[in-house]
């Protein structure tokens, strides 16, 4: 009798995946997009990579990458939202991006990454 092979768990999914439910519509001065609320571990890691301080990004890259990853809207809606958000001052845009991540379930209310991840 052969031993049954154990199934490996995807450790990134186990550590970082977010299952937050259905998408949430958000509005910025009449420009709407839908935010995803479910992310694989790899997608969650990709979100954190946007914010690495050891790999500087331009503000426009941060906004574009964040909206692209967090939204499940069509490309035109995402582009309109990015263009509108880039009209804001950097501190305002930063707060909006943080709030989007909170709604998406990738940050806690105090801005920490992975509020729902369990050990």
mmCIF file of the C-alpha atoms, coordinates in Angstrom:
data_MODEL
# 
_entry.id   MODEL 
# 
loop_
_atom_site.group_PDB 
_atom_site.id 
_atom_site.type_symbol 
_atom_site.label_atom_id 
_atom_site.label_alt_id 
_atom_site.label_comp_id 
_atom_site.label_asym_id 
_atom_site.label_entity_id 
_atom_site.label_seq_id 
_atom_site.pdbx_PDB_ins_code 
_atom_site.Cartn_x 
_atom_site.Cartn_y 
_atom_site.Cartn_z 
_atom_site.occupancy 
_atom_site.B_iso_or_equiv 
_atom_site.pdbx_formal_charge 
_atom_site.auth_seq_id 
_atom_site.auth_comp_id 
_atom_site.auth_asym_id 
_atom_site.auth_atom_id 
_atom_site.pdbx_PDB_model_num 
ATOM 1   C CA . UNK A 1 1   ? 0.000   0.000  0.000   1.00 0.00 ? 1   UNK A CA 1 
ATOM 2   C CA . UNK A 1 2   ? 1.436   3.357  -0.986  1.00 0.00 ? 2   UNK A CA 1 
ATOM 3   C CA . UNK A 1 3   ? 1.279   6.370  1.232   1.00 0.00 ? 3   UNK A CA 1 
ATOM 4   C CA . UNK A 1 4   ? -1.157  9.053  0.164   1.00 0.00 ? 4   UNK A CA 1 
ATOM 5   C CA . UNK A 1 5   ? 0.653   12.165 -1.053  1.00 0.00 ? 5   UNK A CA 1 
ATOM 6   C CA . UNK A 1 6   ? -0.153  15.265 0.963   1.00 0.00 ? 6   UNK A CA 1 
ATOM 7   C CA . UNK A 1 7   ? -1.608  18.189 -0.925  1.00 0.00 ? 7   UNK A CA 1 
ATOM 8   C CA . UNK A 1 8   ? 0.426   21.358 -0.616  1.00 0.00 ? 8   UNK A CA 1 
ATOM 9   C CA . UNK A 1 9   ? -1.375  24.553 0.297   1.00 0.00 ? 9   UNK A CA 1 
ATOM 10  C CA . UNK A 1 10  ? -0.695  27.751 -1.613  1.00 0.00 ? 10  UNK A CA 1 
ATOM 11  C CA . UNK A 1 11  ? 0.972   29.652 1.214   1.00 0.00 ? 11  UNK A CA 1 
ATOM 12  C CA . UNK A 1 12  ? 0.488   33.068 -0.425  1.00 0.00 ? 12  UNK A CA 1 
ATOM 13  C CA . UNK A 1 13  ? -3.249  32.436 -0.644  1.00 0.00 ? 13  UNK A CA 1 
ATOM 14  C CA . UNK A 1 14  ? -3.335  31.132 2.908   1.00 0.00 ? 14  UNK A CA 1 
ATOM 15  C CA . UNK A 1 15  ? -1.437  34.162 4.207   1.00 0.00 ? 15  UNK A CA 1 
ATOM 16  C CA . UNK A 1 16  ? -2.689  37.022 2.041   1.00 0.00 ? 16  UNK A CA 1 
ATOM 17  C CA . UNK A 1 17  ? -5.883  36.208 0.117   1.00 0.00 ? 17  UNK A CA 1 
ATOM 18  C CA . UNK A 1 18  ? -8.898  38.419 0.798   1.00 0.00 ? 18  UNK A CA 1 
ATOM 19  C CA . UNK A 1 19  ? -12.489 37.219 0.433   1.00 0.00 ? 19  UNK A CA 1 
ATOM 20  C CA . UNK A 1 20  ? -14.509 40.378 1.012   1.00 0.00 ? 20  UNK A CA 1 
ATOM 21  C CA . UNK A 1 21  ? -17.674 39.668 -0.936  1.00 0.00 ? 21  UNK A CA 1 
ATOM 22  C CA . UNK A 1 22  ? -19.211 41.343 -3.963  1.00 0.00 ? 22  UNK A CA 1 
ATOM 23  C CA . UNK A 1 23  ? -17.689 44.359 -5.676  1.00 0.00 ? 23  UNK A CA 1 
ATOM 24  C CA . UNK A 1 24  ? -18.501 47.854 -4.353  1.00 0.00 ? 24  UNK A CA 1 
ATOM 25  C CA . UNK A 1 25  ? -19.305 50.832 -6.567  1.00 0.00 ? 25  UNK A CA 1 
ATOM 26  C CA . UNK A 1 26  ? -17.478 54.070 -5.619  1.00 0.00 ? 26  UNK A CA 1 
ATOM 27  C CA . UNK A 1 27  ? -17.898 57.634 -6.912  1.00 0.00 ? 27  UNK A CA 1 
ATOM 28  C CA . UNK A 1 28  ? -15.447 60.535 -7.276  1.00 0.00 ? 28  UNK A CA 1 
ATOM 29  C CA . UNK A 1 29  ? -17.306 63.668 -8.388  1.00 0.00 ? 29  UNK A CA 1 
ATOM 30  C CA . UNK A 1 30  ? -19.570 61.661 -10.677 1.00 0.00 ? 30  UNK A CA 1 
ATOM 31  C CA . UNK A 1 31  ? -16.838 59.355 -11.989 1.00 0.00 ? 31  UNK A CA 1 
ATOM 32  C CA . UNK A 1 32  ? -17.705 55.830 -10.874 1.00 0.00 ? 32  UNK A CA 1 
ATOM 33  C CA . UNK A 1 33  ? -15.776 52.585 -10.781 1.00 0.00 ? 33  UNK A CA 1 
ATOM 34  C CA . UNK A 1 34  ? -16.407 49.238 -9.180  1.00 0.00 ? 34  UNK A CA 1 
ATOM 35  C CA . UNK A 1 35  ? -13.928 47.974 -6.564  1.00 0.00 ? 35  UNK A CA 1 
ATOM 36  C CA . UNK A 1 36  ? -13.173 44.288 -6.275  1.00 0.00 ? 36  UNK A CA 1 
ATOM 37  C CA . UNK A 1 37  ? -13.292 42.790 -2.806  1.00 0.00 ? 37  UNK A CA 1 
ATOM 38  C CA . UNK A 1 38  ? -11.804 39.359 -3.510  1.00 0.00 ? 38  UNK A CA 1 
ATOM 39  C CA . UNK A 1 39  ? -8.080  38.917 -4.160  1.00 0.00 ? 39  UNK A CA 1 
ATOM 40  C CA . UNK A 1 40  ? -5.768  35.931 -4.443  1.00 0.00 ? 40  UNK A CA 1 
ATOM 41  C CA . UNK A 1 41  ? -2.604  35.939 -2.384  1.00 0.00 ? 41  UNK A CA 1 
ATOM 42  C CA . UNK A 1 42  ? -0.599  36.867 -5.471  1.00 0.00 ? 42  UNK A CA 1 
ATOM 43  C CA . UNK A 1 43  ? -2.903  39.796 -6.267  1.00 0.00 ? 43  UNK A CA 1 
ATOM 44  C CA . UNK A 1 44  ? -2.631  41.021 -2.666  1.00 0.00 ? 44  UNK A CA 1 
ATOM 45  C CA . UNK A 1 45  ? 1.163   40.777 -2.889  1.00 0.00 ? 45  UNK A CA 1 
ATOM 46  C CA . UNK A 1 46  ? 1.049   42.721 -6.173  1.00 0.00 ? 46  UNK A CA 1 
ATOM 47  C CA . UNK A 1 47  ? -0.895  45.486 -4.386  1.00 0.00 ? 47  UNK A CA 1 
ATOM 48  C CA . UNK A 1 48  ? 1.727   45.741 -1.634  1.00 0.00 ? 48  UNK A CA 1 
ATOM 49  C CA . UNK A 1 49  ? 4.512   45.848 -4.239  1.00 0.00 ? 49  UNK A CA 1 
ATOM 50  C CA . UNK A 1 50  ? 3.040   49.120 -5.551  1.00 0.00 ? 50  UNK A CA 1 
ATOM 51  C CA . UNK A 1 51  ? 3.857   50.737 -2.191  1.00 0.00 ? 51  UNK A CA 1 
ATOM 52  C CA . UNK A 1 52  ? 7.453   49.501 -1.688  1.00 0.00 ? 52  UNK A CA 1 
ATOM 53  C CA . UNK A 1 53  ? 9.659   52.386 -0.595  1.00 0.00 ? 53  UNK A CA 1 
ATOM 54  C CA . UNK A 1 54  ? 12.811  50.701 -1.866  1.00 0.00 ? 54  UNK A CA 1 
ATOM 55  C CA . UNK A 1 55  ? 11.440  50.827 -5.433  1.00 0.00 ? 55  UNK A CA 1 
ATOM 56  C CA . UNK A 1 56  ? 10.326  54.408 -6.062  1.00 0.00 ? 56  UNK A CA 1 
ATOM 57  C CA . UNK A 1 57  ? 7.276   54.900 -8.281  1.00 0.00 ? 57  UNK A CA 1 
ATOM 58  C CA . UNK A 1 58  ? 5.928   58.053 -9.852  1.00 0.00 ? 58  UNK A CA 1 
ATOM 59  C CA . UNK A 1 59  ? 2.643   59.237 -8.343  1.00 0.00 ? 59  UNK A CA 1 
ATOM 60  C CA . UNK A 1 60  ? 0.881   58.619 -11.643 1.00 0.00 ? 60  UNK A CA 1 
ATOM 61  C CA . UNK A 1 61  ? 2.144   55.017 -11.661 1.00 0.00 ? 61  UNK A CA 1 
ATOM 62  C CA . UNK A 1 62  ? 0.869   54.450 -8.125  1.00 0.00 ? 62  UNK A CA 1 
ATOM 63  C CA . UNK A 1 63  ? -2.582  55.799 -8.986  1.00 0.00 ? 63  UNK A CA 1 
ATOM 64  C CA . UNK A 1 64  ? -2.808  53.901 -12.271 1.00 0.00 ? 64  UNK A CA 1 
ATOM 65  C CA . UNK A 1 65  ? -1.564  50.581 -10.850 1.00 0.00 ? 65  UNK A CA 1 
ATOM 66  C CA . UNK A 1 66  ? -3.814  50.816 -7.793  1.00 0.00 ? 66  UNK A CA 1 
ATOM 67  C CA . UNK A 1 67  ? -6.961  51.562 -9.812  1.00 0.00 ? 67  UNK A CA 1 
ATOM 68  C CA . UNK A 1 68  ? -6.075  48.854 -12.353 1.00 0.00 ? 68  UNK A CA 1 
ATOM 69  C CA . UNK A 1 69  ? -5.623  46.212 -9.659  1.00 0.00 ? 69  UNK A CA 1 
ATOM 70  C CA . UNK A 1 70  ? -8.497  47.150 -7.361  1.00 0.00 ? 70  UNK A CA 1 
ATOM 71  C CA . UNK A 1 71  ? -11.197 47.858 -9.941  1.00 0.00 ? 71  UNK A CA 1 
ATOM 72  C CA . UNK A 1 72  ? -13.183 45.416 -12.035 1.00 0.00 ? 72  UNK A CA 1 
ATOM 73  C CA . UNK A 1 73  ? -14.707 48.208 -14.145 1.00 0.00 ? 73  UNK A CA 1 
ATOM 74  C CA . UNK A 1 74  ? -14.020 48.469 -17.860 1.00 0.00 ? 74  UNK A CA 1 
ATOM 75  C CA . UNK A 1 75  ? -10.834 50.163 -19.064 1.00 0.00 ? 75  UNK A CA 1 
ATOM 76  C CA . UNK A 1 76  ? -12.594 53.412 -20.043 1.00 0.00 ? 76  UNK A CA 1 
ATOM 77  C CA . UNK A 1 77  ? -14.143 53.827 -16.587 1.00 0.00 ? 77  UNK A CA 1 
ATOM 78  C CA . UNK A 1 78  ? -10.825 53.089 -14.876 1.00 0.00 ? 78  UNK A CA 1 
ATOM 79  C CA . UNK A 1 79  ? -9.000  55.576 -17.115 1.00 0.00 ? 79  UNK A CA 1 
ATOM 80  C CA . UNK A 1 80  ? -11.601 58.290 -16.404 1.00 0.00 ? 80  UNK A CA 1 
ATOM 81  C CA . UNK A 1 81  ? -11.253 57.656 -12.665 1.00 0.00 ? 81  UNK A CA 1 
ATOM 82  C CA . UNK A 1 82  ? -7.436  57.824 -12.853 1.00 0.00 ? 82  UNK A CA 1 
ATOM 83  C CA . UNK A 1 83  ? -7.577  61.070 -14.830 1.00 0.00 ? 83  UNK A CA 1 
ATOM 84  C CA . UNK A 1 84  ? -9.988  62.596 -12.305 1.00 0.00 ? 84  UNK A CA 1 
ATOM 85  C CA . UNK A 1 85  ? -7.968  61.464 -9.280  1.00 0.00 ? 85  UNK A CA 1 
ATOM 86  C CA . UNK A 1 86  ? -4.728  62.818 -10.748 1.00 0.00 ? 86  UNK A CA 1 
ATOM 87  C CA . UNK A 1 87  ? -6.298  66.295 -10.673 1.00 0.00 ? 87  UNK A CA 1 
ATOM 88  C CA . UNK A 1 88  ? -6.196  66.184 -6.864  1.00 0.00 ? 88  UNK A CA 1 
ATOM 89  C CA . UNK A 1 89  ? -3.298  67.218 -4.638  1.00 0.00 ? 89  UNK A CA 1 
ATOM 90  C CA . UNK A 1 90  ? -1.017  64.316 -3.683  1.00 0.00 ? 90  UNK A CA 1 
ATOM 91  C CA . UNK A 1 91  ? -2.259  64.119 -0.050  1.00 0.00 ? 91  UNK A CA 1 
ATOM 92  C CA . UNK A 1 92  ? -5.883  63.957 -1.226  1.00 0.00 ? 92  UNK A CA 1 
ATOM 93  C CA . UNK A 1 93  ? -5.120  61.325 -3.861  1.00 0.00 ? 93  UNK A CA 1 
ATOM 94  C CA . UNK A 1 94  ? -3.213  59.322 -1.265  1.00 0.00 ? 94  UNK A CA 1 
ATOM 95  C CA . UNK A 1 95  ? -6.175  59.368 1.115   1.00 0.00 ? 95  UNK A CA 1 
ATOM 96  C CA . UNK A 1 96  ? -8.532  58.301 -1.686  1.00 0.00 ? 96  UNK A CA 1 
ATOM 97  C CA . UNK A 1 97  ? -6.226  55.401 -2.636  1.00 0.00 ? 97  UNK A CA 1 
ATOM 98  C CA . UNK A 1 98  ? -6.001  54.310 1.006   1.00 0.00 ? 98  UNK A CA 1 
ATOM 99  C CA . UNK A 1 99  ? -9.790  54.440 1.390   1.00 0.00 ? 99  UNK A CA 1 
ATOM 100 C CA . UNK A 1 100 ? -10.182 52.401 -1.806  1.00 0.00 ? 100 UNK A CA 1 
ATOM 101 C CA . UNK A 1 101 ? -7.879  49.733 -0.329  1.00 0.00 ? 101 UNK A CA 1 
ATOM 102 C CA . UNK A 1 102 ? -9.879  49.758 2.920   1.00 0.00 ? 102 UNK A CA 1 
ATOM 103 C CA . UNK A 1 103 ? -13.126 49.227 0.984   1.00 0.00 ? 103 UNK A CA 1 
ATOM 104 C CA . UNK A 1 104 ? -11.420 46.477 -1.036  1.00 0.00 ? 104 UNK A CA 1 
ATOM 105 C CA . UNK A 1 105 ? -10.300 44.750 2.178   1.00 0.00 ? 105 UNK A CA 1 
ATOM 106 C CA . UNK A 1 106 ? -6.559  45.078 1.598   1.00 0.00 ? 106 UNK A CA 1 
ATOM 107 C CA . UNK A 1 107 ? -6.025  47.607 4.420   1.00 0.00 ? 107 UNK A CA 1 
ATOM 108 C CA . UNK A 1 108 ? -7.514  48.112 7.866   1.00 0.00 ? 108 UNK A CA 1 
ATOM 109 C CA . UNK A 1 109 ? -9.203  51.344 8.952   1.00 0.00 ? 109 UNK A CA 1 
ATOM 110 C CA . UNK A 1 110 ? -5.863  52.593 10.298  1.00 0.00 ? 110 UNK A CA 1 
ATOM 111 C CA . UNK A 1 111 ? -4.161  51.917 6.954   1.00 0.00 ? 111 UNK A CA 1 
ATOM 112 C CA . UNK A 1 112 ? -2.280  48.744 7.848   1.00 0.00 ? 112 UNK A CA 1 
ATOM 113 C CA . UNK A 1 113 ? -1.941  46.112 5.129   1.00 0.00 ? 113 UNK A CA 1 
ATOM 114 C CA . UNK A 1 114 ? -3.835  42.800 5.287   1.00 0.00 ? 114 UNK A CA 1 
ATOM 115 C CA . UNK A 1 115 ? -6.407  43.363 8.032   1.00 0.00 ? 115 UNK A CA 1 
ATOM 116 C CA . UNK A 1 116 ? -8.176  40.069 7.323   1.00 0.00 ? 116 UNK A CA 1 
ATOM 117 C CA . UNK A 1 117 ? -5.108  37.870 6.946   1.00 0.00 ? 117 UNK A CA 1 
ATOM 118 C CA . UNK A 1 118 ? -4.809  35.261 9.639   1.00 0.00 ? 118 UNK A CA 1 
ATOM 119 C CA . UNK A 1 119 ? -1.735  33.512 10.931  1.00 0.00 ? 119 UNK A CA 1 
# 
